[in-house]
């Protein structure tokens, strides 16, 4: 999923007790969040304009 503000999304997930697989500042893939849905499926969350800037 693409979000307009990755930090705001991460804060929202924290406030709503969403299970993180990876936070934006963890690991080599910066600016990507992985969370689990209620069925245990991983959901990738990005801020697309940050990803586009990485290609420059």
CHARMM internal coordinates of N, CA and C (Angstrom, degrees):
IC EDIT
DIST 1 N 1 CA 1.4421
DIST 1 CA 1 C 1.5155
ANGL 1 N 1 CA 1 C 109.76
DIST 1 C 2 N 1.3000
ANGL 1 CA 1 C 2 N 116.83
DIHE 1 N 1 CA 1 C 2 N 143.56
DIST 2 N 2 CA 1.4546
ANGL 1 C 2 N 2 CA 123.16
DIHE 1 CA 1 C 2 N 2 CA 176.25
DIST 2 CA 2 C 1.5266
ANGL 2 N 2 CA 2 C 108.45
DIHE 1 C 2 N 2 CA 2 C -99.54
DIST 2 C 3 N 1.3276
ANGL 2 CA 2 C 3 N 116.19
DIHE 2 N 2 CA 2 C 3 N 131.78
DIST 3 N 3 CA 1.4674
ANGL 2 C 3 N 3 CA 121.19
DIHE 2 CA 2 C 3 N 3 CA 177.64
DIST 3 CA 3 C 1.5232
ANGL 3 N 3 CA 3 C 108.62
DIHE 2 C 3 N 3 CA 3 C -122.46
DIST 3 C 4 N 1.3319
ANGL 3 CA 3 C 4 N 118.48
DIHE 3 N 3 CA 3 C 4 N 153.35
DIST 4 N 4 CA 1.4613
ANGL 3 C 4 N 4 CA 120.71
DIHE 3 CA 3 C 4 N 4 CA -179.78
DIST 4 CA 4 C 1.5266
ANGL 4 N 4 CA 4 C 113.44
DIHE 3 C 4 N 4 CA 4 C -75.24
DIST 4 C 5 N 1.3456
ANGL 4 CA 4 C 5 N 117.79
DIHE 4 N 4 CA 4 C 5 N -21.79
DIST 5 N 5 CA 1.4665
ANGL 4 C 5 N 5 CA 121.51
DIHE 4 CA 4 C 5 N 5 CA -177.30
DIST 5 CA 5 C 1.5254
ANGL 5 N 5 CA 5 C 108.49
DIHE 4 C 5 N 5 CA 5 C -145.65
DIST 5 C 6 N 1.3317
ANGL 5 CA 5 C 6 N 116.67
DIHE 5 N 5 CA 5 C 6 N 104.70
DIST 6 N 6 CA 1.4589
ANGL 5 C 6 N 6 CA 121.84
DIHE 5 CA 5 C 6 N 6 CA -175.18
DIST 6 CA 6 C 1.5266
ANGL 6 N 6 CA 6 C 112.06
DIHE 5 C 6 N 6 CA 6 C -64.05
DIST 6 C 7 N 1.3321
ANGL 6 CA 6 C 7 N 117.53
DIHE 6 N 6 CA 6 C 7 N -40.21
DIST 7 N 7 CA 1.4644
ANGL 6 C 7 N 7 CA 120.38
DIHE 6 CA 6 C 7 N 7 CA -180.00
DIST 7 CA 7 C 1.5289
ANGL 7 N 7 CA 7 C 110.99
DIHE 6 C 7 N 7 CA 7 C -65.27
DIST 7 C 8 N 1.3249
ANGL 7 CA 7 C 8 N 116.67
DIHE 7 N 7 CA 7 C 8 N -40.69
DIST 8 N 8 CA 1.4645
ANGL 7 C 8 N 8 CA 120.38
DIHE 7 CA 7 C 8 N 8 CA 177.92
DIST 8 CA 8 C 1.5292
ANGL 8 N 8 CA 8 C 110.43
DIHE 7 C 8 N 8 CA 8 C -64.67
DIST 8 C 9 N 1.3145
ANGL 8 CA 8 C 9 N 116.83
DIHE 8 N 8 CA 8 C 9 N -39.57
DIST 9 N 9 CA 1.4627
ANGL 8 C 9 N 9 CA 120.21
DIHE 8 CA 8 C 9 N 9 CA 177.91
DIST 9 CA 9 C 1.5242
ANGL 9 N 9 CA 9 C 110.38
DIHE 8 C 9 N 9 CA 9 C -64.04
DIST 9 C 10 N 1.3256
ANGL 9 CA 9 C 10 N 116.76
DIHE 9 N 9 CA 9 C 10 N -44.01
DIST 10 N 10 CA 1.4643
ANGL 9 C 10 N 10 CA 120.42
DIHE 9 CA 9 C 10 N 10 CA 179.22
DIST 10 CA 10 C 1.5290
ANGL 10 N 10 CA 10 C 110.50
DIHE 9 C 10 N 10 CA 10 C -61.85
DIST 10 C 11 N 1.3184
ANGL 10 CA 10 C 11 N 117.40
DIHE 10 N 10 CA 10 C 11 N -41.65
DIST 11 N 11 CA 1.4671
ANGL 10 C 11 N 11 CA 121.46
DIHE 10 CA 10 C 11 N 11 CA 177.78
DIST 11 CA 11 C 1.5285
ANGL 11 N 11 CA 11 C 110.30
DIHE 10 C 11 N 11 CA 11 C -63.23
DIST 11 C 12 N 1.3334
ANGL 11 CA 11 C 12 N 117.47
DIHE 11 N 11 CA 11 C 12 N -41.63
DIST 12 N 12 CA 1.4625
ANGL 11 C 12 N 12 CA 121.08
DIHE 11 CA 11 C 12 N 12 CA 178.99
DIST 12 CA 12 C 1.5221
ANGL 12 N 12 CA 12 C 110.21
DIHE 11 C 12 N 12 CA 12 C -62.63
DIST 12 C 13 N 1.3368
ANGL 12 CA 12 C 13 N 116.73
DIHE 12 N 12 CA 12 C 13 N -43.70
DIST 13 N 13 CA 1.4661
ANGL 12 C 13 N 13 CA 120.11
DIHE 12 CA 12 C 13 N 13 CA 178.22
DIST 13 CA 13 C 1.5286
ANGL 13 N 13 CA 13 C 110.53
DIHE 12 C 13 N 13 CA 13 C -60.62
DIST 13 C 14 N 1.3434
ANGL 13 CA 13 C 14 N 116.86
DIHE 13 N 13 CA 13 C 14 N -42.16
DIST 14 N 14 CA 1.4690
ANGL 13 C 14 N 14 CA 120.60
DIHE 13 CA 13 C 14 N 14 CA 177.29
DIST 14 CA 14 C 1.5292
ANGL 14 N 14 CA 14 C 110.99
DIHE 13 C 14 N 14 CA 14 C -59.60
DIST 14 C 15 N 1.3161
ANGL 14 CA 14 C 15 N 116.74
DIHE 14 N 14 CA 14 C 15 N -47.29
DIST 15 N 15 CA 1.4691
ANGL 14 C 15 N 15 CA 121.78
DIHE 14 CA 14 C 15 N 15 CA -177.90
DIST 15 CA 15 C 1.5246
ANGL 15 N 15 CA 15 C 112.61
DIHE 14 C 15 N 15 CA 15 C -63.52
DIST 15 C 16 N 1.3296
ANGL 15 CA 15 C 16 N 116.62
DIHE 15 N 15 CA 15 C 16 N -26.13
DIST 16 N 16 CA 1.4630
ANGL 15 C 16 N 16 CA 120.84
DIHE 15 CA 15 C 16 N 16 CA -176.86
DIST 16 CA 16 C 1.5312
ANGL 16 N 16 CA 16 C 112.55
DIHE 15 C 16 N 16 CA 16 C -107.22
DIST 16 C 17 N 1.3344
ANGL 16 CA 16 C 17 N 116.04
DIHE 16 N 16 CA 16 C 17 N 18.67
DIST 17 N 17 CA 1.4730
ANGL 16 C 17 N 17 CA 122.70
DIHE 16 CA 16 C 17 N 17 CA 174.92
DIST 17 CA 17 C 1.5219
ANGL 17 N 17 CA 17 C 113.98
DIHE 16 C 17 N 17 CA 17 C 53.56
DIST 17 C 18 N 1.3218
ANGL 17 CA 17 C 18 N 116.15
DIHE 17 N 17 CA 17 C 18 N 38.78
DIST 18 N 18 CA 1.4637
ANGL 17 C 18 N 18 CA 121.18
DIHE 17 CA 17 C 18 N 18 CA 175.24
DIST 18 CA 18 C 1.5277
ANGL 18 N 18 CA 18 C 107.93
DIHE 17 C 18 N 18 CA 18 C -76.19
DIST 18 C 19 N 1.3245
ANGL 18 CA 18 C 19 N 116.93
DIHE 18 N 18 CA 18 C 19 N 140.44
DIST 19 N 19 CA 1.4605
ANGL 18 C 19 N 19 CA 121.87
DIHE 18 CA 18 C 19 N 19 CA -179.42
DIST 19 CA 19 C 1.5216
ANGL 19 N 19 CA 19 C 110.02
DIHE 18 C 19 N 19 CA 19 C -80.36
DIST 19 C 20 N 1.3285
ANGL 19 CA 19 C 20 N 115.68
DIHE 19 N 19 CA 19 C 20 N 122.72
DIST 20 N 20 CA 1.4576
ANGL 19 C 20 N 20 CA 121.44
DIHE 19 CA 19 C 20 N 20 CA 177.61
DIST 20 CA 20 C 1.5210
ANGL 20 N 20 CA 20 C 110.12
DIHE 19 C 20 N 20 CA 20 C -89.18
DIST 20 C 21 N 1.3247
ANGL 20 CA 20 C 21 N 115.92
DIHE 20 N 20 CA 20 C 21 N 139.75
DIST 21 N 21 CA 1.4531
ANGL 20 C 21 N 21 CA 122.88
DIHE 20 CA 20 C 21 N 21 CA 166.59
DIST 21 CA 21 C 1.5221
ANGL 21 N 21 CA 21 C 107.52
DIHE 20 C 21 N 21 CA 21 C -95.56
DIST 21 C 22 N 1.3424
ANGL 21 CA 21 C 22 N 116.40
DIHE 21 N 21 CA 21 C 22 N -40.00
DIST 22 N 22 CA 1.4636
ANGL 21 C 22 N 22 CA 122.92
DIHE 21 CA 21 C 22 N 22 CA 179.31
DIST 22 CA 22 C 1.5166
ANGL 22 N 22 CA 22 C 109.16
DIHE 21 C 22 N 22 CA 22 C -152.77
DIST 22 C 23 N 1.3215
ANGL 22 CA 22 C 23 N 115.07
DIHE 22 N 22 CA 22 C 23 N 132.38
DIST 23 N 23 CA 1.4639
ANGL 22 C 23 N 23 CA 121.25
DIHE 22 CA 22 C 23 N 23 CA 175.59
DIST 23 CA 23 C 1.5299
ANGL 23 N 23 CA 23 C 109.20
DIHE 22 C 23 N 23 CA 23 C -90.89
DIST 23 C 24 N 1.3194
ANGL 23 CA 23 C 24 N 116.66
DIHE 23 N 23 CA 23 C 24 N 165.54
DIST 24 N 24 CA 1.4672
ANGL 23 C 24 N 24 CA 122.21
DIHE 23 CA 23 C 24 N 24 CA -174.62
DIST 24 CA 24 C 1.5235
ANGL 24 N 24 CA 24 C 113.07
DIHE 23 C 24 N 24 CA 24 C -59.86
DIST 24 C 25 N 1.3130
ANGL 24 CA 24 C 25 N 117.62
DIHE 24 N 24 CA 24 C 25 N -30.69
DIST 25 N 25 CA 1.4668
ANGL 24 C 25 N 25 CA 120.04
DIHE 24 CA 24 C 25 N 25 CA -175.74
DIST 25 CA 25 C 1.5245
ANGL 25 N 25 CA 25 C 113.08
DIHE 24 C 25 N 25 CA 25 C -98.11
DIST 25 C 26 N 1.3089
ANGL 25 CA 25 C 26 N 118.58
DIHE 25 N 25 CA 25 C 26 N 7.72
DIST 26 N 26 CA 1.4583
ANGL 25 C 26 N 26 CA 122.08
DIHE 25 CA 25 C 26 N 26 CA -178.92
DIST 26 CA 26 C 1.5257
ANGL 26 N 26 CA 26 C 110.84
DIHE 25 C 26 N 26 CA 26 C -100.20
DIST 26 C 27 N 1.3112
ANGL 26 CA 26 C 27 N 115.67
DIHE 26 N 26 CA 26 C 27 N 144.90
DIST 27 N 27 CA 1.4536
ANGL 26 C 27 N 27 CA 121.10
DIHE 26 CA 26 C 27 N 27 CA 173.90
DIST 27 CA 27 C 1.5151
ANGL 27 N 27 CA 27 C 113.80
DIHE 26 C 27 N 27 CA 27 C 73.43
DIST 27 C 28 N 1.3239
ANGL 27 CA 27 C 28 N 114.76
DIHE 27 N 27 CA 27 C 28 N -172.60
DIST 28 N 28 CA 1.4659
ANGL 27 C 28 N 28 CA 120.94
DIHE 27 CA 27 C 28 N 28 CA -177.75
DIST 28 CA 28 C 1.5214
ANGL 28 N 28 CA 28 C 112.72
DIHE 27 C 28 N 28 CA 28 C -79.89
DIST 28 C 29 N 1.3093
ANGL 28 CA 28 C 29 N 117.40
DIHE 28 N 28 CA 28 C 29 N -27.35
DIST 29 N 29 CA 1.4714
ANGL 28 C 29 N 29 CA 121.14
DIHE 28 CA 28 C 29 N 29 CA -179.38
DIST 29 CA 29 C 1.5211
ANGL 29 N 29 CA 29 C 108.83
DIHE 28 C 29 N 29 CA 29 C -86.88
DIST 29 C 30 N 1.3052
ANGL 29 CA 29 C 30 N 116.19
DIHE 29 N 29 CA 29 C 30 N 87.77
DIST 30 N 30 CA 1.4628
ANGL 29 C 30 N 30 CA 121.11
DIHE 29 CA 29 C 30 N 30 CA 178.60
DIST 30 CA 30 C 1.5218
ANGL 30 N 30 CA 30 C 109.58
DIHE 29 C 30 N 30 CA 30 C -74.16
DIST 30 C 31 N 1.2948
ANGL 30 CA 30 C 31 N 115.85
DIHE 30 N 30 CA 30 C 31 N 157.48
DIST 31 N 31 CA 1.4658
ANGL 30 C 31 N 31 CA 121.81
DIHE 30 CA 30 C 31 N 31 CA 176.15
DIST 31 CA 31 C 1.5237
ANGL 31 N 31 CA 31 C 113.75
DIHE 30 C 31 N 31 CA 31 C 65.83
DIST 31 C 32 N 1.3337
ANGL 31 CA 31 C 32 N 116.25
DIHE 31 N 31 CA 31 C 32 N 25.76
DIST 32 N 32 CA 1.4566
ANGL 31 C 32 N 32 CA 121.35
DIHE 31 CA 31 C 32 N 32 CA 174.17
DIST 32 CA 32 C 1.5248
ANGL 32 N 32 CA 32 C 107.61
DIHE 31 C 32 N 32 CA 32 C -133.35
DIST 32 C 33 N 1.3178
ANGL 32 CA 32 C 33 N 116.85
DIHE 32 N 32 CA 32 C 33 N 134.39
DIST 33 N 33 CA 1.4600
ANGL 32 C 33 N 33 CA 122.27
DIHE 32 CA 32 C 33 N 33 CA 176.14
DIST 33 CA 33 C 1.5216
ANGL 33 N 33 CA 33 C 107.46
DIHE 32 C 33 N 33 CA 33 C -115.80
DIST 33 C 34 N 1.3251
ANGL 33 CA 33 C 34 N 115.95
DIHE 33 N 33 CA 33 C 34 N 140.17
DIST 34 N 34 CA 1.4527
ANGL 33 C 34 N 34 CA 121.38
DIHE 33 CA 33 C 34 N 34 CA 169.79
DIST 34 CA 34 C 1.5202
ANGL 34 N 34 CA 34 C 107.80
DIHE 33 C 34 N 34 CA 34 C -121.15
DIST 34 C 35 N 1.3266
ANGL 34 CA 34 C 35 N 116.14
DIHE 34 N 34 CA 34 C 35 N 127.61
DIST 35 N 35 CA 1.4599
ANGL 34 C 35 N 35 CA 122.33
DIHE 34 CA 34 C 35 N 35 CA 176.54
DIST 35 CA 35 C 1.5275
ANGL 35 N 35 CA 35 C 107.83
DIHE 34 C 35 N 35 CA 35 C -125.01
DIST 35 C 36 N 1.3303
ANGL 35 CA 35 C 36 N 115.29
DIHE 35 N 35 CA 35 C 36 N 165.70
DIST 36 N 36 CA 1.4598
ANGL 35 C 36 N 36 CA 120.18
DIHE 35 CA 35 C 36 N 36 CA 176.51
DIST 36 CA 36 C 1.5184
ANGL 36 N 36 CA 36 C 109.62
DIHE 35 C 36 N 36 CA 36 C -106.57
DIST 36 C 37 N 1.3309
ANGL 36 CA 36 C 37 N 115.15
DIHE 36 N 36 CA 36 C 37 N 138.42
DIST 37 N 37 CA 1.4630
ANGL 36 C 37 N 37 CA 119.01
DIHE 36 CA 36 C 37 N 37 CA 173.75
DIST 37 CA 37 C 1.5341
ANGL 37 N 37 CA 37 C 108.33
DIHE 36 C 37 N 37 CA 37 C -82.47
DIST 37 C 38 N 1.3234
ANGL 37 CA 37 C 38 N 118.62
DIHE 37 N 37 CA 37 C 38 N 174.75
DIST 38 N 38 CA 1.4701
ANGL 37 C 38 N 38 CA 120.25
DIHE 37 CA 37 C 38 N 38 CA -177.21
DIST 38 CA 38 C 1.5341
ANGL 38 N 38 CA 38 C 114.65
DIHE 37 C 38 N 38 CA 38 C -59.10
DIST 38 C 39 N 1.3391
ANGL 38 CA 38 C 39 N 117.35
DIHE 38 N 38 CA 38 C 39 N -22.59
DIST 39 N 39 CA 1.4628
ANGL 38 C 39 N 39 CA 120.77
DIHE 38 CA 38 C 39 N 39 CA 177.97
DIST 39 CA 39 C 1.5209
ANGL 39 N 39 CA 39 C 112.76
DIHE 38 C 39 N 39 CA 39 C -90.41
DIST 39 C 40 N 1.3420
ANGL 39 CA 39 C 40 N 117.19
DIHE 39 N 39 CA 39 C 40 N 0.08
DIST 40 N 40 CA 1.4562
ANGL 39 C 40 N 40 CA 121.18
DIHE 39 CA 39 C 40 N 40 CA 178.59
DIST 40 CA 40 C 1.5150
ANGL 40 N 40 CA 40 C 115.03
DIHE 39 C 40 N 40 CA 40 C 91.79
DIST 40 C 41 N 1.3315
ANGL 40 CA 40 C 41 N 117.49
DIHE 40 N 40 CA 40 C 41 N 2.09
DIST 41 N 41 CA 1.4646
ANGL 40 C 41 N 41 CA 120.34
DIHE 40 CA 40 C 41 N 41 CA 177.58
DIST 41 CA 41 C 1.5220
ANGL 41 N 41 CA 41 C 109.89
DIHE 40 C 41 N 41 CA 41 C -75.55
DIST 41 C 42 N 1.3302
ANGL 41 CA 41 C 42 N 115.52
DIHE 41 N 41 CA 41 C 42 N 141.29
DIST 42 N 42 CA 1.4588
ANGL 41 C 42 N 42 CA 120.58
DIHE 41 CA 41 C 42 N 42 CA 177.87
DIST 42 CA 42 C 1.5222
ANGL 42 N 42 CA 42 C 109.48
DIHE 41 C 42 N 42 CA 42 C -78.56
DIST 42 C 43 N 1.3293
ANGL 42 CA 42 C 43 N 115.67
DIHE 42 N 42 CA 42 C 43 N 139.63
DIST 43 N 43 CA 1.4596
ANGL 42 C 43 N 43 CA 122.50
DIHE 42 CA 42 C 43 N 43 CA 175.55
DIST 43 CA 43 C 1.5177
ANGL 43 N 43 CA 43 C 107.69
DIHE 42 C 43 N 43 CA 43 C -122.50
DIST 43 C 44 N 1.3301
ANGL 43 CA 43 C 44 N 116.23
DIHE 43 N 43 CA 43 C 44 N 125.77
DIST 44 N 44 CA 1.4634
ANGL 43 C 44 N 44 CA 121.99
DIHE 43 CA 43 C 44 N 44 CA 177.65
DIST 44 CA 44 C 1.5240
ANGL 44 N 44 CA 44 C 108.56
DIHE 43 C 44 N 44 CA 44 C -89.06
DIST 44 C 45 N 1.3233
ANGL 44 CA 44 C 45 N 115.91
DIHE 44 N 44 CA 44 C 45 N 131.30
DIST 45 N 45 CA 1.4644
ANGL 44 C 45 N 45 CA 121.62
DIHE 44 CA 44 C 45 N 45 CA 180.00
DIST 45 CA 45 C 1.5228
ANGL 45 N 45 CA 45 C 107.60
DIHE 44 C 45 N 45 CA 45 C -123.27
DIST 45 C 46 N 1.3329
ANGL 45 CA 45 C 46 N 116.36
DIHE 45 N 45 CA 45 C 46 N 125.44
DIST 46 N 46 CA 1.4639
ANGL 45 C 46 N 46 CA 121.54
DIHE 45 CA 45 C 46 N 46 CA -179.35
DIST 46 CA 46 C 1.5236
ANGL 46 N 46 CA 46 C 110.00
DIHE 45 C 46 N 46 CA 46 C -132.28
DIST 46 C 47 N 1.3198
ANGL 46 CA 46 C 47 N 114.02
DIHE 46 N 46 CA 46 C 47 N 165.83
DIST 47 N 47 CA 1.4636
ANGL 46 C 47 N 47 CA 122.00
DIHE 46 CA 46 C 47 N 47 CA 167.96
DIST 47 CA 47 C 1.5216
ANGL 47 N 47 CA 47 C 104.52
DIHE 46 C 47 N 47 CA 47 C -113.65
DIST 47 C 48 N 1.3177
ANGL 47 CA 47 C 48 N 117.04
DIHE 47 N 47 CA 47 C 48 N 103.74
DIST 48 N 48 CA 1.4672
ANGL 47 C 48 N 48 CA 122.74
DIHE 47 CA 47 C 48 N 48 CA -168.28
DIST 48 CA 48 C 1.5219
ANGL 48 N 48 CA 48 C 113.60
DIHE 47 C 48 N 48 CA 48 C -55.66
DIST 48 C 49 N 1.3319
ANGL 48 CA 48 C 49 N 118.23
DIHE 48 N 48 CA 48 C 49 N -38.07
DIST 49 N 49 CA 1.4619
ANGL 48 C 49 N 49 CA 118.28
DIHE 48 CA 48 C 49 N 49 CA -177.94
DIST 49 CA 49 C 1.5241
ANGL 49 N 49 CA 49 C 111.52
DIHE 48 C 49 N 49 CA 49 C -66.15
DIST 49 C 50 N 1.3218
ANGL 49 CA 49 C 50 N 118.81
DIHE 49 N 49 CA 49 C 50 N -27.59
DIST 50 N 50 CA 1.4696
ANGL 49 C 50 N 50 CA 121.14
DIHE 49 CA 49 C 50 N 50 CA 174.57
DIST 50 CA 50 C 1.5216
ANGL 50 N 50 CA 50 C 110.76
DIHE 49 C 50 N 50 CA 50 C -70.43
DIST 50 C 51 N 1.3155
ANGL 50 CA 50 C 51 N 116.31
DIHE 50 N 50 CA 50 C 51 N -39.84
DIST 51 N 51 CA 1.4571
ANGL 50 C 51 N 51 CA 120.37
DIHE 50 CA 50 C 51 N 51 CA -179.42
DIST 51 CA 51 C 1.5301
ANGL 51 N 51 CA 51 C 110.25
DIHE 50 C 51 N 51 CA 51 C -66.36
DIST 51 C 52 N 1.3161
ANGL 51 CA 51 C 52 N 117.31
DIHE 51 N 51 CA 51 C 52 N -38.82
DIST 52 N 52 CA 1.4613
ANGL 51 C 52 N 52 CA 121.26
DIHE 51 CA 51 C 52 N 52 CA 178.65
DIST 52 CA 52 C 1.5201
ANGL 52 N 52 CA 52 C 110.56
DIHE 51 C 52 N 52 CA 52 C -63.98
DIST 52 C 53 N 1.3220
ANGL 52 CA 52 C 53 N 117.44
DIHE 52 N 52 CA 52 C 53 N -37.96
DIST 53 N 53 CA 1.4644
ANGL 52 C 53 N 53 CA 121.66
DIHE 52 CA 52 C 53 N 53 CA -179.78
DIST 53 CA 53 C 1.5219
ANGL 53 N 53 CA 53 C 111.48
DIHE 52 C 53 N 53 CA 53 C -66.88
DIST 53 C 54 N 1.3301
ANGL 53 CA 53 C 54 N 117.87
DIHE 53 N 53 CA 53 C 54 N -26.77
DIST 54 N 54 CA 1.4616
ANGL 53 C 54 N 54 CA 121.09
DIHE 53 CA 53 C 54 N 54 CA 180.00
DIST 54 CA 54 C 1.5225
ANGL 54 N 54 CA 54 C 111.22
DIHE 53 C 54 N 54 CA 54 C -66.45
DIST 54 C 55 N 1.3316
ANGL 54 CA 54 C 55 N 118.07
DIHE 54 N 54 CA 54 C 55 N -25.93
DIST 55 N 55 CA 1.4516
ANGL 54 C 55 N 55 CA 122.11
DIHE 54 CA 54 C 55 N 55 CA -179.45
DIST 55 CA 55 C 1.5187
ANGL 55 N 55 CA 55 C 113.73
DIHE 54 C 55 N 55 CA 55 C -79.64
DIST 55 C 56 N 1.3296
ANGL 55 CA 55 C 56 N 117.42
DIHE 55 N 55 CA 55 C 56 N -9.48
DIST 56 N 56 CA 1.4739
ANGL 55 C 56 N 56 CA 121.01
DIHE 55 CA 55 C 56 N 56 CA -178.39
DIST 56 CA 56 C 1.5061
ANGL 56 N 56 CA 56 C 112.03
DIHE 55 C 56 N 56 CA 56 C -76.56
END
COOR INIT
IC SEED 1 N 1 CA 1 C
IC BUILD
